[in-house]
Amino acid sequence: MDTTLRDPLIGQVLDGRYRVDARIAVGGMATVYRALDTRLDRVVALKVMHPSLAADAVFVERFIREAKAVARLDHPNVVGVHDQGADGAHVYLAMEYVAGCTLRDVLRDRGALRPRAALDVLEPTLAALGAAHRAGLVHRDVKPENVLIGDDGRVKVADFGLVRAVGNETSSGMTSIMGTVSYLAPEQIEHGQVDTRSDLYACGVLLHEMLTGDKPHTGETPAEVLYRHLHTPMPAPSAAVPGLAPELDALVARATAREPEARPGDAVALLAEVRATRAALGDAELDLAPPQEAGGGPRAVPVPAGGGDGRTARAPRSVAPEDDGAGDRTTVLSRVPAGGPGDDGVDRTSRLPTPPGGPSGEPPEGPAGGRRRRAPRRSLLVLLGVVLAALLGTAVWYVNSGQFTRTPAVLDMTEAEARKELAEAGLGVRVERDHSLKVERGRVVESDPAPGARIRDTGTVTLVVSRGPELVKVPELSGTPLADARRQLRDAGLDPGRVTRRFDAETAQGSVVRTEPAAGTERRPGSAVALTVSKGEKTEIPEVTGQDAEDAREELREAGLTVRLADERVFSEEEKGAVARQSPEAGATAARGDTVTLTLSRGPDLVAVPDVEGKGLDEARRLLEDQGFTVTVRRVFFGDTVFNQSPDAGDEAPRGSEVTLWVR
């Protein structure tokens, strides 16, 4: 019988926009419908929160906040979120509609998958989770019902309704956990701790189920399933499917390691390991037929390999059932102690399966149709023992855990947000303030106890709230010698920066003229302060070339300059002992006390003029230039022979001077 006929939402238009056409599935927190967006004329999946949860303002606020976070994910393997809104008591999400079926439908119809098909589904699932993990989000409810296989073969991950920001309440102080018991990681069950590695555990269970056709841990009640996740080693898939490659066993074991630290860091890291495992397997290992296929059992349409690109073959359409047995439905569970399956702590409002005998817990009828008889006294003793054991377990739980909660994660929240978060957890608050270079003013730097630490329900958490960075003032350094100025800056916690120099008649040479930033400016510790240092009073260097050495020295000293004589002397036109050149040159600007170097003359460099009369012009020119002379030619008649020269042959002349030749 079609139960959608009795659903009051079928046929209604929510928010004046979404016409509800059919019910697709019912989950623990919401019902999913196929609807038409009448404004954009497109089919959408409409997820409507159950009325019991929609009445909880805190839950609705979190639902909206987390929906916005998921809407920011833009990945081809994530079911997109289009819109969010409310119509009276109906709080809804409008999401991308994927025509096809779920992985649960495929497993129900086919049983175990071949390794190649299992990896074809797992890789795009991990790609979607990897995008969420790198965006700082944890899914928290990975299971076959939330892995969709479209008619186009594309795999998409859906139902981020339990998504949680990494580092935000990942070690919850609440007394309940949310998720699907068959896929909960041990740290979720025992401590309520959730991070990216919790999703990897669920993916490992998912891979085991695809390879074997069965969940690794089962039980008659959810409590038994939780107990086995805590205390029973994860079975190897090859124990159920002989011939499976050891690499696949290792992959499942790595993803489902009991300690989170032994799993990969996030879905991106696990995806890399999955691809490496695929590359290491041959075709025979990847295409190993599962037992039900090899034995000629019922077979559905095969799911061929998709090459890891996020596509599989078209799978048969199927509507997800309302419930699929113990542990397959997202629910709210009380904290589960690790004592044993008898202390299940299950929230009985979650409509968990009843014992085989019915709600009364009585045994089923025997073969003859009558009930087995038990002595009333024995039944009473058994019942009394159960009650006493429950009371004792509750008392032990309360002494060890019940009166404690865990400090919520409030780091980097504003003071008001942190106070509200702690107040909702029933904890007191004490605030201290301190400077911080990294945390913005008014936000929480640290908490005591630290996030995730155990604290009594009524305990007090001390918050250290940032005052912002500690600021120091630039000291007044005008007129301070450079070495002293640098020391004062370091003492103040500042860094002496670049030094530039300029002439300043009012500030002593070598002392600070000003700082950048100016004195009194507040800066963070370690900031650089640039210094401008005085070169003293400006003066112009006089011309002393050609003067006697003593006269030149006296003139420069009168200008406030220091004089240094160069060790070597040079030939020049100046007479011997006079100043041949000076450095810096005359007219340059200098400060009083600067040094001027003087180079004295050795006098002219005299060379004997060679005799070139009677020689050809080219030879004569070569002989004179070799001695360092320059040559000027005067022609009297046509010809090429030198008949006269000046200076005369044998005379001494300065090297570089001119020799005139007459040619005819």
Secondary structure in CASP SS format (residue, H / E / C, confidence):
PFRMAT SS
TARGET T0000
AUTHOR 0000-0000-0000
METHOD secondary structure of the structure
MODEL  1
M C 1.00
D C 1.00
T H 1.00
T H 1.00
L H 1.00
R H 1.00
D C 1.00
P C 1.00
L C 1.00
I C 1.00
G C 1.00
Q C 1.00
V E 1.00
L E 1.00
D C 1.00
G C 1.00
R C 1.00
Y E 1.00
R E 1.00
V E 1.00
D E 1.00
A E 1.00
R E 1.00
I E 1.00
A E 1.00
V E 1.00
G C 1.00
G C 1.00
M C 1.00
A E 1.00
T E 1.00
V E 1.00
Y E 1.00
R E 1.00
A E 1.00
L E 1.00
D E 1.00
T C 1.00
R C 1.00
L C 1.00
D C 1.00
R E 1.00
V E 1.00
V E 1.00
A E 1.00
L E 1.00
K E 1.00
V E 1.00
M E 1.00
H C 1.00
P H 1.00
S H 1.00
L H 1.00
A H 1.00
A C 1.00
D C 1.00
A H 1.00
V H 1.00
F H 1.00
V H 1.00
E H 1.00
R H 1.00
F H 1.00
I H 1.00
R H 1.00
E H 1.00
A H 1.00
K H 1.00
A H 1.00
V H 1.00
A H 1.00
R C 1.00
L C 1.00
D C 1.00
H C 1.00
P C 1.00
N C 1.00
V E 1.00
V C 1.00
G C 1.00
V E 1.00
H E 1.00
D E 1.00
Q E 1.00
G E 1.00
A E 1.00
D E 1.00
G C 1.00
A C 1.00
H E 1.00
V E 1.00
Y E 1.00
L E 1.00
A E 1.00
M E 1.00
E E 1.00
Y C 1.00
V C 1.00
A C 1.00
G E 1.00
C E 1.00
T E 1.00
L H 1.00
R H 1.00
D H 1.00
V H 1.00
L H 1.00
R H 1.00
D H 1.00
R H 1.00
G C 1.00
A C 1.00
L C 1.00
R C 1.00
P H 1.00
R H 1.00
A H 1.00
A H 1.00
L H 1.00
D H 1.00
V H 1.00
L H 1.00
E H 1.00
P H 1.00
T H 1.00
L H 1.00
A H 1.00
A H 1.00
L H 1.00
G H 1.00
A H 1.00
A H 1.00
H H 1.00
R H 1.00
A C 1.00
G C 1.00
L E 1.00
V E 1.00
H C 1.00
R C 1.00
D C 1.00
V C 1.00
K C 1.00
P H 1.00
E H 1.00
N H 1.00
V E 1.00
L E 1.00
I E 1.00
G E 1.00
D C 1.00
D C 1.00
G C 1.00
R E 1.00
V E 1.00
K E 1.00
V E 1.00
A C 1.00
D C 1.00
F C 1.00
G C 1.00
L C 1.00
V C 1.00
R E 1.00
A E 1.00
V C 1.00
G C 1.00
N C 1.00
E C 1.00
T C 1.00
S E 1.00
S C 1.00
G C 1.00
M C 1.00
T C 1.00
S E 1.00
I E 1.00
M E 1.00
G E 1.00
T C 1.00
V H 1.00
S H 1.00
Y H 1.00
L C 1.00
A C 1.00
P H 1.00
E H 1.00
Q H 1.00
I H 1.00
E H 1.00
H H 1.00
G C 1.00
Q E 1.00
V C 1.00
D C 1.00
T H 1.00
R H 1.00
S H 1.00
D H 1.00
L H 1.00
Y H 1.00
A H 1.00
C H 1.00
G H 1.00
V H 1.00
L H 1.00
L H 1.00
H H 1.00
E H 1.00
M H 1.00
L H 1.00
T H 1.00
G C 1.00
D C 1.00
K C 1.00
P C 1.00
H C 1.00
T C 1.00
G C 1.00
E C 1.00
T C 1.00
P H 1.00
A H 1.00
E H 1.00
V H 1.00
L H 1.00
Y H 1.00
R H 1.00
H H 1.00
L H 1.00
H H 1.00
T C 1.00
P C 1.00
M C 1.00
P C 1.00
A C 1.00
P H 1.00
S H 1.00
A H 1.00
A C 1.00
V C 1.00
P C 1.00
G C 1.00
L C 1.00
A C 1.00
P H 1.00
E H 1.00
L H 1.00
D H 1.00
A H 1.00
L H 1.00
V H 1.00
A H 1.00
R H 1.00
A H 1.00
T C 1.00
A C 1.00
R C 1.00
E C 1.00
P H 1.00
E H 1.00
A H 1.00
R C 1.00
P C 1.00
G C 1.00
D C 1.00
A H 1.00
V H 1.00
A H 1.00
L H 1.00
L H 1.00
A H 1.00
E H 1.00
V H 1.00
R H 1.00
A H 1.00
T H 1.00
R H 1.00
A H 1.00
A H 1.00
L C 1.00
G C 1.00
D H 1.00
A H 1.00
E H 1.00
L H 1.00
D C 1.00
L C 1.00
A C 1.00
P C 1.00
P H 1.00
Q H 1.00
E H 1.00
A H 1.00
G C 1.00
G C 1.00
G C 1.00
P C 1.00
R C 1.00
A C 1.00
V C 1.00
P C 1.00
V C 1.00
P C 1.00
A C 1.00
G C 1.00
G C 1.00
G C 1.00
D C 1.00
G C 1.00
R E 1.00
T C 1.00
A C 1.00
R C 1.00
A C 1.00
P C 1.00
R C 1.00
S C 1.00
V C 1.00
A C 1.00
P C 1.00
E C 1.00
D C 1.00
D C 1.00
G C 1.00
A C 1.00
G C 1.00
D C 1.00
R C 1.00
T C 1.00
T E 1.00
V E 1.00
L E 1.00
S E 1.00
R C 1.00
V C 1.00
P C 1.00
A C 1.00
G C 1.00
G C 1.00
P C 1.00
G C 1.00
D C 1.00
D C 1.00
G C 1.00
V E 1.00
D C 1.00
R H 1.00
T H 1.00
S H 1.00
R C 1.00
L C 1.00
P C 1.00
T C 1.00
P C 1.00
P C 1.00
G C 1.00
G C 1.00
P C 1.00
S C 1.00
G C 1.00
E C 1.00
P C 1.00
P C 1.00
E C 1.00
G C 1.00
P C 1.00
A C 1.00
G C 1.00
G C 1.00
R C 1.00
R C 1.00
R C 1.00
R C 1.00
A C 1.00
P H 1.00
R H 1.00
R H 1.00
S H 1.00
L H 1.00
L H 1.00
V H 1.00
L H 1.00
L H 1.00
G H 1.00
V H 1.00
V H 1.00
L H 1.00
A H 1.00
A H 1.00
L H 1.00
L H 1.00
G H 1.00
T H 1.00
A H 1.00
V H 1.00
W H 1.00
Y H 1.00
V H 1.00
N H 1.00
S H 1.00
G H 1.00
Q C 1.00
F E 1.00
T E 1.00
R E 1.00
T C 1.00
P C 1.00
A C 1.00
V C 1.00
L C 1.00
D C 1.00
M C 1.00
T E 1.00
E H 1.00
A H 1.00
E H 1.00
A H 1.00
R H 1.00
K H 1.00
E H 1.00
L H 1.00
A H 1.00
E H 1.00
A C 1.00
G C 1.00
L C 1.00
G E 1.00
V E 1.00
R E 1.00
V E 1.00
E E 1.00
R E 1.00
D E 1.00
H C 1.00
S C 1.00
L C 1.00
K C 1.00
V C 1.00
E C 1.00
R C 1.00
G C 1.00
R E 1.00
V E 1.00
V E 1.00
E E 1.00
S E 1.00
D E 1.00
P C 1.00
A C 1.00
P C 1.00
G C 1.00
A C 1.00
R E 1.00
I E 1.00
R E 1.00
D C 1.00
T C 1.00
G C 1.00
T E 1.00
V E 1.00
T E 1.00
L E 1.00
V E 1.00
V E 1.00
S E 1.00
R C 1.00
G C 1.00
P C 1.00
E C 1.00
L C 1.00
V E 1.00
K E 1.00
V C 1.00
P C 1.00
E C 1.00
L C 1.00
S C 1.00
G C 1.00
T C 1.00
P E 1.00
L H 1.00
A H 1.00
D H 1.00
A H 1.00
R H 1.00
R H 1.00
Q H 1.00
L H 1.00
R H 1.00
D H 1.00
A C 1.00
G C 1.00
L C 1.00
D E 1.00
P E 1.00
G E 1.00
R E 1.00
V E 1.00
T E 1.00
R E 1.00
R E 1.00
F C 1.00
D C 1.00
A C 1.00
E C 1.00
T C 1.00
A C 1.00
Q C 1.00
G C 1.00
S E 1.00
V E 1.00
V E 1.00
R E 1.00
T E 1.00
E E 1.00
P C 1.00
A C 1.00
A C 1.00
G C 1.00
T C 1.00
E E 1.00
R E 1.00
R C 1.00
P C 1.00
G C 1.00
S C 1.00
A E 1.00
V E 1.00
A E 1.00
L E 1.00
T E 1.00
V E 1.00
S E 1.00
K C 1.00
G C 1.00
E C 1.00
K E 1.00
T E 1.00
E E 1.00
I C 1.00
P C 1.00
E C 1.00
V C 1.00
T C 1.00
G C 1.00
Q C 1.00
D E 1.00
A H 1.00
E H 1.00
D H 1.00
A H 1.00
R H 1.00
E H 1.00
E H 1.00
L H 1.00
R H 1.00
E H 1.00
A C 1.00
G C 1.00
L C 1.00
T E 1.00
V E 1.00
R E 1.00
L E 1.00
A C 1.00
D C 1.00
E C 1.00
R C 1.00
V E 1.00
F C 1.00
S C 1.00
E C 1.00
E C 1.00
E C 1.00
K C 1.00
G C 1.00
A E 1.00
V E 1.00
A E 1.00
R E 1.00
Q E 1.00
S E 1.00
P C 1.00
E C 1.00
A C 1.00
G C 1.00
A C 1.00
T E 1.00
A E 1.00
A E 1.00
R C 1.00
G C 1.00
D C 1.00
T E 1.00
V E 1.00
T E 1.00
L E 1.00
T E 1.00
L E 1.00
S E 1.00
R C 1.00
G C 1.00
P C 1.00
D C 1.00
L E 1.00
V E 1.00
A E 1.00
V C 1.00
P C 1.00
D C 1.00
V C 1.00
E C 1.00
G C 1.00
K C 1.00
G E 1.00
L H 1.00
D H 1.00
E H 1.00
A H 1.00
R H 1.00
R H 1.00
L H 1.00
L H 1.00
E H 1.00
D H 1.00
Q C 1.00
G C 1.00
F C 1.00
T E 1.00
V E 1.00
T E 1.00
V E 1.00
R E 1.00
R E 1.00
V C 1.00
F C 1.00
F C 1.00
G C 1.00
D C 1.00
T E 1.00
V E 1.00
F E 1.00
N E 1.00
Q E 1.00
S E 1.00
P C 1.00
D C 1.00
A C 1.00
G C 1.00
D C 1.00
E E 1.00
A E 1.00
P E 1.00
R C 1.00
G C 1.00
S C 1.00
E E 1.00
V E 1.00
T E 1.00
L E 1.00
W E 1.00
V E 1.00
R C 1.00
END
